[in-house]
């Protein structure tokens, strides 16, 4: 379901129907057979670690060099998206029953189940200390510490949200919606700052 390139450009992590693999300069260096179909793959920005979700509702963290399994946790229903948080120390999974975050090495975790089925996640903030979460027509910003919401109320879109991105400084959240509009949201307040259709139409 995914093919990712590390930030330094030196490695590729690929998720196939059942297997997550890592390549360095085209040479296969590790392979981990999950055993069931995969639904999402993500690579850590801070360490040679990959996280994969599968259709059995499980989230598996794999060491990308050795292929060893580091952790496996249950996810919130059928998982649609995974993301690293807390500078790569934690993993967030979004699924049919909300959002679950857990630390890779340790017991701390939380689940937020009152957001509805999640369609997209992305880390926000310089260290991934917030998790932007899209569910249906709403987007929220959740704290990686305990899942509390940063904004007084979610930002609501006219159509379902299918994509999320955050700026490197954590200031802005961008959303992709099924109405073909891209919206930019202030990550501090949750207020919408601009809307763009293709490259020729902007409303502020």
Secondary structure, 3 states (H helix, E strand, C coil): CEEEECCCCCEEEEECCCEEEEEECCEEEEEEECCCCEEEEEECCCCCEEEEEECCCEEEEEECCCCCEEEEEECCCCEEEEEEEHHHCEEEEEECCEEEEEECCCCCEEEECCCCCCCEEEEECCCCCEEEEEECCEEEEEECCCCCECCCCCEECCCCEEEEEECCCCCEEEEEECCCEEEEEECCCCCEEEEEECCCEEEC
